[in-house]
Amino acid sequence: MNFKTNLAAQDDPLTYQVSGEAMRVHTELGPGLDEVFYHELLAQRLAAAGLDCQSRLREPLQHRGQTADHFECDALVNRAAVVELKVLAAEDTFTPEHLSQILCYLKFWKTGRGLLLDFGKESMGQRRVVFSERQVELPDADALTAQAPESVTDRPLALAILRSLTRVLETHGLGYRDTTYRGLVAADLAAEAIPFTDQPTAPIRSGEVLLGEAKCHCGIVAGKAAVLVLALRNRISTTDRAVLQTYLKHLDLPWGLIANFGKTQFETMWVAAPHRRTTVSFPEIHSPNPQPSPNLRGT
């Protein structure tokens, strides 16, 4: 996947043409209006230029007869380029969330190229995004289950989770965001009649005091284990492991699994719940024959 700012007609005539029409819209209307005005005028200009512009196209992502997610792009031009419009504040730029959003759209509609446009500045901001599918090695679910630590007490369940992850990876590959993959995993487990609770809430306690409830951004499988699904990361980090341990602690679950549908590879990590800390008190020791303190003065 690539992110490019400078456009050249010979490199990509379609996105170059769309960019030109967008700049004319920006010049005519000026910056800082509601997004809908730029959207409507750009759609009119693209249609007048002879381009097929489908606005606010919304379609579901299906997996094994289940809807895993919905995608709605601002514009799909000639079924070959996705265009996303933003009106960002003067100090703001495109964020990783904006990039992951349009990457999902490029992958879903199989266009491979798109434009992020910002109408919030004096000069229109733009970023060309290019996506290409990567071949990824499928994990060996049986081998990964065999390598699981002793804390993973339910091996059949662990194997079922890994097989679901493998099916999702084999069918859809890499490139979606984490919420999409969580929906895909939930759909696959549902097809296997395995219960999955998405983003459960957990009571947060300090000792005997209930502080409230928190949403855990993971899933509970069959009421016995947690799965933390990540995407578009370079690697699973120690922070990811610590976060899942926090979820396991407050959900009172013994083990879990992190699955990263990363930028270039798929990886997993087994995680055990943290050991409960116990307070150990030591009896006060009294010497039966206390000795006077030594005289530290020099003679």
TORMI-974391 format. One line per 3 residues: their letters; for each residue x, y, z of N, C-alpha, C. Coordinates in Angstrom, 2 decimals. Each point is the difference from the previous one (the first is absolute). Layout:
REM TORMI-974391
a = X/Y/Z/X/Y/Z/X/Y/Z; ...
REM end
This chain:
REM TORMI-974391
mnf = 0.85/-1.18/0.00/-0.85/1.18/0.00/0.89/1.23/0.00; -0.39/1.02/-0.77/0.80/1.20/-0.13/-0.90/1.23/0.19; 0.61/1.07/0.51/-0.70/1.26/0.16/0.78/1.06/-0.76
ktn = -0.64/0.65/-0.98/0.70/0.98/-0.82/-0.79/1.30/-0.04; 0.73/1.12/-0.04/-0.65/1.31/-0.02/0.02/0.60/-1.40; 1.12/-0.04/-0.68/0.11/0.63/-1.31/-0.60/-0.91/-1.07
laa = -0.86/0.56/-0.82/-0.68/-0.76/-1.03/0.56/0.37/-1.36; 0.12/-0.96/-0.88/0.44/0.24/-1.37/-0.97/-0.69/-0.94; -0.38/0.68/-1.06/-1.00/-0.53/-0.92/0.44/-1.32/-0.60
qdd = 1.30/-0.12/-0.31/0.46/-1.23/-0.65/0.02/-1.18/0.98; 0.08/0.27/1.30/0.01/-1.08/0.99/-1.40/-0.56/0.24; -0.98/0.87/0.08/-1.37/-0.43/0.32/-0.97/1.06/-0.54
plt = -0.39/-0.11/-1.25/-0.86/1.04/-0.60/-1.31/0.21/0.74; -0.60/-1.07/0.55/-1.30/0.14/0.63/0.08/0.83/1.28; 0.89/-0.36/0.92/0.10/0.77/1.24/0.53/1.40/-0.27
yqv = 0.80/0.17/-1.03/0.47/1.33/-0.38/-1.18/0.85/-0.44; -0.92/-0.58/-0.78/-1.18/0.75/-0.47/-0.92/0.34/1.17; -0.22/-0.98/0.90/-0.85/0.25/1.17/0.60/1.10/0.86
sge = 1.32/-0.04/0.19/0.67/1.02/0.79/-0.18/1.39/-0.62; 0.09/0.08/-1.30/-0.18/1.29/-0.66/-1.40/0.56/0.20; -1.01/-0.86/-0.13/-1.38/0.45/0.23/-0.20/0.42/1.46
amr = 0.62/-0.73/0.94/-0.12/0.34/1.41/0.64/1.35/0.30; 1.13/0.30/-0.62/0.63/1.29/0.22/-0.85/1.14/-0.54; -0.69/-0.25/-1.11/-0.89/1.03/-0.53/-1.19/0.22/0.94
vht = -0.52/-1.08/0.58/-1.07/0.13/0.99/0.47/0.81/1.21; 1.20/-0.30/0.48/0.57/0.71/1.15/0.16/1.48/-0.31; 0.48/0.32/-1.19/0.19/1.39/-0.39/-1.33/0.74/-0.07
elg = -1.02/-0.66/-0.51/-1.31/0.64/-0.15/-0.68/0.23/1.33; 0.01/-1.00/0.88/-0.75/0.10/1.25/0.82/0.60/1.14; 1.32/-0.17/-0.04/0.83/0.43/1.10/0.06/-1.06/1.09
pgl = 0.94/0.14/0.95/0.18/-1.03/1.03/-0.97/0.15/1.17; -0.19/-1.09/0.75/-0.64/0.05/1.31/-1.50/-0.15/0.06; -0.65/-0.32/-1.13/-1.44/-0.24/0.04/-0.28/-1.43/0.45
dev = -1.27/-0.33/0.19/-0.35/-1.38/0.31/0.36/-0.89/-1.18; 0.37/-1.23/0.32/0.49/-0.94/-1.02/-1.02/-0.25/-1.11; -1.29/0.05/0.34/-1.05/-0.34/-0.96/0.05/0.90/-1.23
fyh = 0.39/1.28/0.16/0.02/0.91/-1.15/1.10/-0.39/-0.99; 1.17/-0.35/0.50/1.08/-0.44/-0.88/-0.35/-1.31/-0.67; -0.65/-0.85/0.77/-0.38/-1.32/-0.51/-0.97/0.14/-1.18
ell = -1.05/0.78/0.20/-1.02/0.13/-1.03/0.55/0.66/-1.26; 0.78/1.07/0.16/0.51/0.70/-1.18/1.04/-0.85/-0.73; 0.84/-0.72/0.76/0.99/-0.86/-0.65/-0.68/-1.11/-0.79
aqr = -1.05/-0.59/0.56/-0.73/-1.06/-0.72/-0.58/0.55/-1.30; -0.54/1.22/0.04/-0.54/0.60/-1.21/1.09/0.24/-1.04; 1.15/0.49/0.45/1.08/0.30/-0.93/0.58/-1.28/-0.62
laa = 0.10/-1.05/0.79/0.53/-1.26/-0.53/-0.97/-0.58/-1.03; -1.29/0.07/0.29/-1.00/-0.49/-0.96/0.05/0.81/-1.28; 0.15/1.32/0.12/0.08/0.86/-1.18/1.23/-0.29/-0.83
agl = 1.04/-0.52/0.67/1.24/-0.33/-0.71/-0.07/-1.39/-0.64; -1.16/-0.65/0.13/-0.17/-1.30/-0.63/0.43/-1.17/0.86; 0.19/0.22/1.28/0.44/-1.06/0.91/-1.20/-0.57/0.74
dcq = 0.03/-1.30/0.26/-1.06/-0.67/0.75/0.32/0.15/1.49; -0.73/0.86/0.69/0.25/0.28/1.42/-1.16/-0.52/0.83; 0.25/-1.05/0.80/-1.00/-0.53/0.92/0.26/0.59/1.38
srl = -0.94/0.82/0.47/0.18/0.70/1.28/-0.57/-0.80/1.16; 0.73/0.04/1.10/-0.43/-0.63/1.26/-0.44/-1.44/-0.23; 0.84/-0.73/-0.68/-0.29/-1.40/-0.29/0.22/-0.83/1.27
rep = -1.02/-0.76/0.40/0.07/-0.80/1.22/-0.28/-1.46/-0.33; 0.91/-0.89/0.39/-0.16/-1.43/-0.26/0.53/-0.80/1.18; -0.56/-1.21/0.23/0.44/-0.82/1.12/1.18/-0.90/-0.37
lqh = 0.81/-0.31/0.98/1.05/-1.01/-0.14/-0.53/-1.29/0.59; -0.11/-1.04/-0.83/-0.58/-1.26/0.43/1.10/-1.05/0.24; -0.26/-0.85/1.00/0.89/-1.13/0.25/-0.83/-1.17/0.50
rgq = -0.02/-1.07/-0.77/-0.72/-1.23/0.35/-1.47/0.29/0.33; -0.62/0.84/-0.83/-1.42/0.31/0.17/-0.32/1.01/1.06; 1.03/0.57/0.63/-0.20/0.99/1.06/0.55/1.35/-0.47
tad = -0.62/1.09/0.45/0.51/1.34/-0.28/1.02/0.37/1.06; 1.25/0.19/-0.44/1.08/0.31/0.94/0.20/1.49/0.18; -0.32/0.80/-1.02/0.22/1.44/0.06/-0.75/0.65/-1.16
hfe = -0.14/1.31/0.06/-0.54/0.78/-1.11/1.01/1.08/-0.38; 0.10/0.27/-1.29/0.89/1.06/-0.47/-0.81/1.00/-0.79; 0.27/1.29/0.24/-0.67/1.07/-0.74/1.04/1.04/-0.39
cda = 0.32/0.05/-1.26/0.99/0.97/-0.48/-0.70/1.26/-0.49; 0.71/1.11/0.01/-0.59/1.24/-0.49/-0.29/-0.08/-1.49; 0.96/-0.53/-0.76/-0.21/-0.09/-1.45/0.84/-1.13/-0.57
lvn = -0.60/-0.75/-0.92/0.70/-1.02/-0.77/-0.08/0.44/-1.47; 1.15/0.31/-0.59/0.04/0.59/-1.33/0.42/-1.06/-1.02; -0.87/-0.22/-0.98/0.26/-0.98/-1.08/0.29/-1.40/0.55
raa = -0.49/-0.28/1.21/0.27/-1.29/0.67/1.50/-0.27/0.06; 0.81/1.06/-0.03/1.45/-0.17/-0.09/0.76/0.84/1.02; -0.64/0.95/0.65/0.68/0.85/0.98/-0.98/0.42/1.08
vve = 0.46/-0.04/1.25/-0.80/0.44/1.15/0.43/1.40/0.39; -0.96/0.87/0.28/0.29/1.37/0.40/-0.65/0.26/1.36; 0.79/0.46/0.96/-0.50/0.35/1.32/0.24/1.48/0.25
lkv = -1.06/0.70/0.42/0.08/1.44/0.24/0.02/0.28/1.50; 0.85/0.95/0.40/0.09/0.44/1.38/0.03/1.53/0.02; -0.45/0.56/1.11/0.18/1.43/0.26/0.66/0.09/1.37
laa = 1.33/0.03/-0.01/0.78/-0.05/1.23/0.31/1.40/0.48; 0.18/0.14/1.31/0.38/1.29/0.58/1.37/0.43/-0.51; 0.29/1.29/0.15/1.22/0.56/-0.58/1.25/-0.72/0.49
edt = 0.00/-0.44/1.26/1.19/-0.63/0.56/0.02/-1.51/-0.18; -1.05/-0.58/-0.56/-0.10/-1.46/-0.11/0.47/-0.49/-1.36; 0.49/-1.24/-0.02/0.40/-0.66/-1.23/-0.69/-1.37/-0.06
ftp = 0.19/-0.71/-1.10/-0.56/-1.34/-0.11/0.61/-0.89/1.08; -0.84/-0.79/0.64/0.43/-0.85/1.11/0.12/-1.45/-0.45; 0.63/-0.86/0.81/0.02/-1.43/-0.32/-1.40/-0.59/-0.15
ehl = -0.98/0.55/0.74/-1.37/-0.49/-0.14/-0.56/0.29/-1.38; 0.29/1.18/-0.53/-0.44/0.33/-1.36/0.62/-0.95/-1.02; 1.29/-0.30/0.19/0.69/-0.89/-0.94/-0.53/-1.42/0.09
sqi = -0.23/-0.50/1.22/-0.52/-1.37/0.13/-1.41/-0.08/-0.56; -0.78/1.08/0.14/-1.36/0.02/-0.55/0.03/-0.16/-1.52; 0.81/0.80/-0.68/0.00/-0.07/-1.46/0.67/-1.28/-0.48
lcy = 0.95/-0.53/0.76/0.60/-1.29/-0.37/-1.05/-1.11/-0.01; -0.89/0.03/1.00/-1.09/-0.98/0.04/-0.85/0.11/-1.25; -0.30/1.23/-0.41/-0.84/0.20/-1.17/0.70/-0.48/-1.28
lkf = 1.29/0.30/-0.12/0.75/-0.44/-1.18/0.02/-1.52/-0.09; 0.19/-0.63/1.14/0.03/-1.47/0.02/-1.38/-0.57/-0.31; -1.04/0.56/0.63/-1.34/-0.55/-0.15/-0.50/0.15/-1.44
wkt = 0.16/1.21/-0.58/-0.50/0.22/-1.36/1.04/-0.35/-1.07; 1.15/-0.52/0.45/1.04/-0.52/-0.91/0.41/1.03/-1.06; 0.14/1.25/0.44/0.43/1.04/-0.93/1.51/0.19/0.01
grg = 0.61/-0.16/1.17/1.45/0.13/0.08/0.51/1.42/0.10; -0.84/1.00/-0.21/0.47/1.39/0.05/-1.14/0.90/0.47; 0.40/1.09/0.65/-1.01/0.92/0.50/0.61/1.34/0.33
lll = -0.87/0.93/0.41/0.41/1.35/0.35/-0.62/0.41/1.33; 0.82/0.54/0.88/-0.48/0.72/1.18/0.08/1.48/-0.31; -1.11/0.72/0.15/-0.04/1.43/-0.32/-0.41/0.78/1.25
dfg = 0.70/1.09/0.27/-0.29/0.84/1.16/-0.37/1.41/-0.49; -1.26/0.39/0.22/-0.49/1.31/-0.42/0.02/1.02/1.15; 0.72/-0.30/1.06/-0.01/0.89/1.16/1.09/1.05/0.02
kes = 0.92/-0.05/-0.97/1.15/0.91/0.01/-0.10/1.02/-1.13; 0.86/1.01/0.07/0.04/1.01/-1.06/0.32/-0.63/-1.34; 0.93/-0.96/0.01/0.28/-0.81/-1.19/-0.53/-1.41/0.25
mgq = -0.65/-0.59/-0.98/-0.58/-1.34/0.20/1.09/-1.02/0.27; -0.18/-0.76/1.06/0.94/-1.08/0.30/-0.43/-1.28/-0.69; 0.96/-0.80/-0.39/-0.34/-1.25/-0.68/1.10/-1.03/0.25
rrv = -0.42/-1.24/-0.01/0.94/-1.12/0.11/-0.50/-1.14/-0.86; 0.84/-0.46/-0.87/-0.33/-1.15/-0.84/0.40/-1.27/0.73; -0.91/-0.95/0.05/0.23/-1.25/0.73/-0.07/-1.16/-0.99
vfs = 1.03/-0.84/0.04/0.07/-1.16/-0.88/0.07/-1.26/0.85; -0.85/-0.97/-0.31/-0.02/-1.26/0.76/0.14/-1.17/-0.94; 0.82/-0.96/0.40/0.13/-1.25/-0.75/-0.03/-1.16/0.98
erq = -0.66/-1.07/-0.38/-0.11/-1.18/0.86/1.36/-0.66/0.18; 0.24/-0.49/1.20/1.23/-0.73/0.31/-0.31/-1.48/0.19; 0.87/-0.82/-0.50/-0.10/-1.43/0.28/0.51/-0.23/1.43
vel = -0.76/-0.76/0.77/0.36/-0.21/1.39/-0.01/-1.49/0.31; 0.95/-0.43/0.81/0.09/-1.41/0.37/-1.06/-0.33/1.04; -0.74/-1.06/-0.23/-1.05/-0.41/0.93/0.62/-0.72/1.19
pda = -0.49/0.26/1.20/0.54/-0.67/1.18/-0.44/-1.46/0.07; 0.77/-0.80/0.70/-0.35/-1.40/0.26/-0.72/-0.05/1.35; -1.32/-0.06/-0.02/-0.78/0.07/1.23/0.35/-1.13/0.96
dal = 0.20/-1.19/-0.52/0.32/-1.14/0.88/1.37/0.20/0.67; 0.97/0.49/-0.76/1.34/0.21/0.57/-0.02/1.11/1.05; -0.73/1.08/-0.27/-0.08/1.09/0.97/-0.70/-0.44/1.28
taq = -1.01/-0.85/-0.14/-0.68/-0.51/1.19/0.94/-0.90/0.81; 0.77/-0.82/-0.69/0.94/-0.88/0.69/1.07/0.80/0.75; 0.33/1.20/-0.50/1.02/0.83/0.62/-0.55/0.90/1.10
ape = -1.30/-0.04/0.24/-0.61/0.88/1.00/0.52/-0.32/1.39; 0.15/0.99/0.86/0.48/-0.25/1.37/-1.03/-0.74/0.84; 0.41/-0.44/1.18/-0.88/-0.78/0.87/-1.21/0.81/0.47
svt = 0.12/1.33/-0.02/-1.13/0.85/0.44/-1.21/-0.15/-0.93; 0.23/-0.45/-1.25/-1.10/-0.22/-0.94/-0.57/-1.38/0.31; -0.99/-0.03/0.85/-0.50/-1.27/0.54/-0.99/-0.69/-0.92
drp = -0.69/0.75/-0.85/-0.99/-0.58/-0.89/0.59/-0.08/-1.41; 0.71/-1.08/-0.30/0.67/-0.12/-1.30/-0.99/-0.11/-1.17; -1.10/-0.72/0.13/-0.96/-0.03/-1.11/-0.53/1.39/-0.35
lal = -0.27/0.83/1.00/-0.47/1.35/-0.26/1.09/0.83/-0.66; 1.23/-0.14/0.49/1.12/0.73/-0.60/0.15/-0.35/-1.47; -0.13/-1.28/-0.32/0.11/-0.45/-1.39/-1.15/0.57/-0.85
ail = -1.19/0.02/0.56/-1.15/0.54/-0.73/0.20/1.49/-0.31; 0.54/0.75/0.96/0.26/1.43/-0.22/1.03/0.19/-1.10; 1.08/-0.75/0.05/1.05/0.13/-1.01/-0.49/-0.40/-1.39
rsl = -0.84/-1.01/-0.07/-0.54/-0.38/-1.31/-0.92/1.08/-0.55; -0.76/0.68/0.86/-0.83/1.11/-0.46/0.86/1.14/-0.52; 1.05/0.34/0.74/0.91/1.05/-0.44/0.63/-0.34/-1.35
trv = 0.36/-1.27/-0.17/0.62/-0.44/-1.25/-0.97/0.11/-1.17; -1.26/-0.37/0.24/-1.01/0.10/-1.07/-0.21/1.46/-0.40; -0.06/0.89/0.99/-0.16/1.43/-0.30/1.18/0.50/-0.82
let = 1.21/-0.37/0.40/1.20/0.44/-0.71/0.03/-0.56/-1.42; -0.34/-1.27/-0.16/0.02/-0.63/-1.31/-1.02/0.64/-0.94; -1.16/0.37/0.53/-1.08/0.55/-0.82/0.20/1.47/-0.32
hgl = 0.49/0.77/0.97/0.00/1.46/-0.15/1.40/0.61/-0.03; 1.03/-0.74/0.39/1.35/0.55/-0.05/0.20/1.13/0.99; 1.02/0.83/-0.27/0.33/1.14/0.84/-0.56/1.28/-0.61
gyr = -0.11/1.05/0.83/-0.35/1.31/-0.53/-1.19/0.68/0.63; -0.85/-0.76/0.73/-1.13/0.64/0.68/0.44/0.53/1.36; -0.89/0.78/0.65/0.28/0.53/1.34/-0.41/-1.02/1.05
dtt = 0.38/0.26/1.25/-0.22/-0.99/1.06/-1.48/-0.27/0.25; -0.87/1.03/-0.06/-1.42/-0.23/0.24/-0.61/-0.92/-1.06; 0.50/0.12/-1.23/-0.49/-0.87/-1.08/0.41/-1.44/0.26
yrg = 1.25/-0.22/0.38/0.44/-1.37/0.27/-0.70/-0.59/1.21; -0.31/0.83/1.00/-0.75/-0.51/1.15/-1.38/-0.46/-0.45; -0.62/0.77/-0.92/-1.28/-0.42/-0.54/0.11/-1.27/-0.82
lva = 1.09/-0.15/-0.75/0.21/-1.21/-0.81/0.20/-1.22/0.90; 0.77/0.16/1.07/0.22/-1.11/0.93/-1.32/-0.38/0.68; -0.77/1.02/0.40/-1.30/-0.28/0.61/-0.91/-0.75/-0.96
adl = 0.01/0.39/-1.28/-0.83/-0.68/-1.00/0.44/-1.44/-0.20; 1.32/-0.23/-0.02/0.49/-1.36/-0.20/-0.34/-0.89/1.19; 0.16/0.51/1.21/-0.34/-0.78/1.19/-1.50/-0.27/0.06
aae = -0.81/0.97/-0.43/-1.45/-0.21/-0.02/-0.36/-1.12/-0.96; 0.71/-0.07/-1.14/-0.25/-1.08/-0.96/0.37/-1.35/0.57; 0.91/-0.02/0.97/0.40/-1.23/0.67/-0.81/-0.26/1.27
aip = -0.99/0.85/0.26/-0.85/-0.12/1.20/0.81/0.14/1.28; 1.03/0.86/-0.03/0.81/0.28/1.18/-0.36/1.39/0.50; -0.48/0.14/1.24/-0.43/1.31/0.50/1.16/1.00/0.02
ftd = -0.30/1.24/-0.38/0.99/1.08/-0.02/-0.67/1.28/0.49; 0.54/0.59/1.06/-0.51/1.26/0.53/0.97/1.10/-0.38; -0.45/0.93/-0.82/0.87/1.07/-0.47/0.00/1.18/0.98
qpt = 1.18/0.48/0.30/0.20/1.15/0.89/-0.81/-0.11/1.29; 0.27/-1.00/0.80/-0.74/-0.18/1.25/0.35/1.11/1.00; -0.89/0.21/0.96/0.28/0.92/1.09/0.46/-0.79/1.22
api = 0.89/0.60/0.76/0.56/-0.66/1.18/-0.11/0.93/1.20; -0.31/-0.53/1.18/0.01/0.83/1.21/1.45/0.33/0.38; 0.26/1.24/0.29/1.35/0.43/0.38/0.00/0.26/1.50
rsg = 0.81/-0.78/0.72/0.02/0.08/1.46/1.39/0.35/0.50; 0.02/0.69/1.11/1.22/0.20/0.76/-0.26/-0.59/1.38; 0.54/-1.21/0.21/-0.35/-0.71/1.22/-1.47/-0.37/-0.03
evl = -0.75/0.41/1.01/-1.43/-0.27/0.06/-0.84/1.14/-0.57; 0.66/1.05/-0.46/-0.73/1.19/-0.48/-0.24/-0.12/-1.50; -1.26/0.10/-0.42/-0.35/-0.01/-1.41/0.11/1.41/-0.55
lge = 0.93/0.19/-0.95/0.21/1.32/-0.59/-0.92/0.28/-1.17; -0.53/-1.06/-0.60/-0.88/0.17/-1.15/0.21/-1.15/-0.97; -0.49/0.17/-1.23/0.15/-1.01/-1.03/0.73/0.59/-1.20
akc = 0.80/-0.83/-0.67/0.77/0.45/-1.16/-0.22/-0.95/-1.17; -0.03/0.57/-1.21/-0.09/-0.82/-1.20/1.38/-0.53/-0.34; 0.10/-1.30/-0.24/1.26/-0.63/-0.39/-0.01/-0.20/-1.52
hcg = 0.99/0.53/-0.67/0.03/-0.05/-1.47/0.60/-1.33/-0.48; -0.70/-1.06/0.37/0.39/-1.35/-0.38/-1.28/-0.80/-0.15; 0.12/-1.30/-0.14/-1.16/-0.87/-0.04/0.18/-1.16/0.95
iva = -1.10/-0.47/0.57/0.04/-1.19/0.86/-0.54/-1.17/-0.81; 0.76/-1.10/-0.04/-0.38/-1.17/-0.78/-0.48/-1.09/0.96; -1.24/-0.42/-0.19/-0.60/-1.09/0.78/0.07/0.26/1.50
gka = 0.12/1.25/0.41/0.05/0.34/1.41/1.26/-0.45/0.70; 1.03/-0.44/-0.76/1.17/-0.60/0.62/1.32/0.70/-0.31; 0.06/0.78/-1.07/1.26/0.62/-0.40/-0.29/1.30/-0.73
avl = 1.00/0.87/-0.06/-0.14/1.28/-0.68/0.90/0.04/-1.23; -0.47/0.67/-1.04/0.78/0.18/-1.22/0.10/1.50/-0.29; 1.21/0.49/-0.09/0.26/1.39/-0.36/0.45/0.03/-1.45
vla = -0.81/0.62/-0.86/0.28/0.02/-1.43/0.56/1.36/-0.38; 1.19/-0.01/-0.59/0.68/1.21/-0.45/0.15/-0.04/-1.51; 0.28/1.16/-0.59/0.21/0.04/-1.44/0.89/1.18/-0.36
lrn = 0.66/-0.13/-1.14/0.85/1.06/-0.56/1.08/0.44/0.98; 0.48/-0.92/0.82/1.12/0.26/0.91/1.26/-0.66/-0.57; 1.15/0.55/0.38/1.25/-0.64/-0.40/0.20/-1.30/0.76
ris = -0.19/0.06/1.31/0.17/-1.18/0.86/-0.95/0.10/1.18; -0.23/-1.13/0.67/-0.67/0.00/1.30/1.00/0.55/1.01; -0.42/0.97/0.79/0.92/0.65/0.94/-0.22/-0.50/1.42
ttd = 0.95/0.35/0.88/-0.16/-0.34/1.41/-1.20/0.73/0.61; -0.32/1.17/-0.53/-1.19/0.72/0.46/-1.27/-0.75/-0.35; -0.06/-0.58/-1.21/-1.16/-0.81/-0.39/-0.18/-1.16/0.98
rav = 1.11/-0.64/0.35/-0.05/-1.12/0.95/-0.51/0.48/1.36; 0.48/1.16/0.46/-0.42/0.53/1.30/-1.49/0.36/-0.02; -0.47/0.55/-1.12/-1.42/0.35/-0.11/-0.87/-1.24/0.09
lqt = 0.38/-1.07/-0.72/-0.81/-1.22/0.08/0.05/-0.59/1.40; 1.13/0.09/0.67/0.07/-0.48/1.39/-0.96/0.78/0.89; -0.10/1.30/-0.24/-0.96/0.82/0.76/-1.42/-0.49/-0.24
ylk = -0.34/-0.27/-1.27/-1.34/-0.50/-0.31/-0.24/-1.35/0.69; 0.98/-0.89/-0.07/-0.15/-1.32/0.62/-0.22/0.13/1.51; 0.75/0.91/0.60/-0.12/0.20/1.45/-1.41/0.43/0.38
hld = -0.54/1.01/-0.68/-1.29/0.55/0.39/-1.17/-0.83/-0.51; 0.21/-0.78/-1.06/-1.04/-0.90/-0.48/0.06/-1.35/0.71; 1.02/-0.18/0.82/0.20/-1.24/0.76/0.09/-1.20/-0.95
lpw = 0.89/0.10/-0.98/0.25/-1.08/-0.96/1.46/-0.46/0.13; 0.26/-1.28/-0.21/1.35/-0.51/0.25/1.01/0.25/-1.11; -0.46/0.09/-1.25/0.95/0.16/-1.10/-0.66/0.67/-1.20
gli = 0.86/0.44/-0.91/-0.52/0.64/-1.20/1.02/-0.09/-1.12; -0.38/0.56/-1.14/0.84/-0.05/-1.19/-0.06/1.35/-0.70; 1.16/0.50/-0.41/0.07/1.20/-0.83/0.25/-0.44/-1.43
anf = -0.78/0.53/-0.94/0.18/-0.29/-1.42/0.20/1.32/-0.73; 1.10/0.13/-0.70/0.31/1.24/-0.73/-0.02/-0.27/-1.51; -1.02/0.56/-0.67/-0.04/0.00/-1.46/0.81/1.21/-0.46
gkt = 1.32/-0.16/0.02/0.90/1.14/-0.10/0.17/0.56/-1.40; 0.91/0.95/-0.11/0.27/0.65/-1.28/0.58/-0.99/-1.01; 0.86/-0.90/0.47/0.67/-0.92/-0.92/-0.12/-1.46/0.40
qfe = -0.50/-0.29/1.20/-0.05/-1.39/0.45/-1.11/-0.17/1.03; -0.32/-1.28/0.25/-0.95/-0.37/1.03/0.77/-0.64/1.14; -0.32/0.37/1.23/0.69/-0.58/1.15/-0.95/-0.13/1.18
tmw = 0.36/-0.90/0.92/-0.82/-0.22/1.19/0.89/-0.03/1.23; -0.62/0.21/1.16/0.71/-0.07/1.28/-0.96/-0.51/1.07; 0.40/-1.07/0.69/-0.78/-0.48/1.14/0.26/0.89/1.19
vaa = -1.04/0.26/0.80/0.14/0.86/1.17/-0.73/-0.66/1.17; 0.68/-0.08/1.13/-0.61/-0.54/1.22/-0.46/1.15/0.89; -1.04/-0.26/0.78/-0.45/1.01/0.95/1.11/0.27/1.01
phr = 0.11/1.24/0.47/1.05/0.30/0.98/-0.25/-0.73/1.31; 1.09/-0.35/0.68/-0.15/-0.65/1.30/-0.59/0.99/0.98; -0.91/-0.49/0.82/-0.58/0.87/1.02/1.02/0.27/1.09
rtt = 0.13/1.27/0.36/0.94/0.35/1.06/-0.62/-0.25/1.36; 0.78/-0.58/0.89/-0.47/-0.23/1.36/0.89/0.77/0.96; -0.60/0.49/1.05/0.75/0.75/1.00/0.49/-0.96/1.07
vsf = 1.29/-0.04/0.21/0.60/-0.89/1.00/0.44/0.85/1.18; -0.45/-0.36/1.20/0.40/0.73/1.21/1.01/-0.83/0.77; 1.01/0.65/0.49/1.05/-0.67/0.76/-0.14/0.38/1.47
pei = 0.10/-1.00/0.92/-0.10/0.31/1.43/1.18/0.86/0.44; -0.29/0.89/0.96/1.08/0.85/0.52/0.92/-0.86/0.86; 1.30/0.10/-0.21/0.98/-0.82/0.70/0.62/0.83/1.12
hsp = -0.02/-0.54/1.21/0.60/0.67/1.16/1.17/-0.84/0.50; 1.11/0.66/0.21/1.16/-0.70/0.55/-0.18/-0.17/1.50; 0.23/-1.24/0.53/-0.20/-0.22/1.44/1.02/0.76/0.85
npq = 1.16/0.25/-0.48/1.05/0.70/0.75/0.50/1.17/-0.84; -0.73/1.08/-0.01/0.42/1.12/-0.84/1.37/0.50/0.42; 0.85/0.29/-0.95/1.35/0.48/0.24/0.04/1.50/-0.18
psp = 0.77/0.67/0.84/0.11/1.45/-0.17/0.67/0.34/-1.32; -0.36/1.15/-0.50/0.62/0.41/-1.27/1.46/0.27/0.23; 0.85/-0.37/-0.97/1.43/0.24/0.18/0.30/1.48/-0.02
nlr = 1.03/0.38/0.76/0.45/1.40/0.06/0.81/0.27/-1.25; -0.51/0.91/-0.82/0.64/0.26/-1.27/0.98/1.19/0.09; 0.14/0.54/1.20/0.92/1.13/0.14/1.44/-0.49/-0.07
gt = 0.81/0.82/-0.58/1.44/-0.35/-0.01/0.61/0.29/1.37; 0.98/-0.78/0.34/0.66/0.20/1.31/1.16/0.95/-0.15
REM end
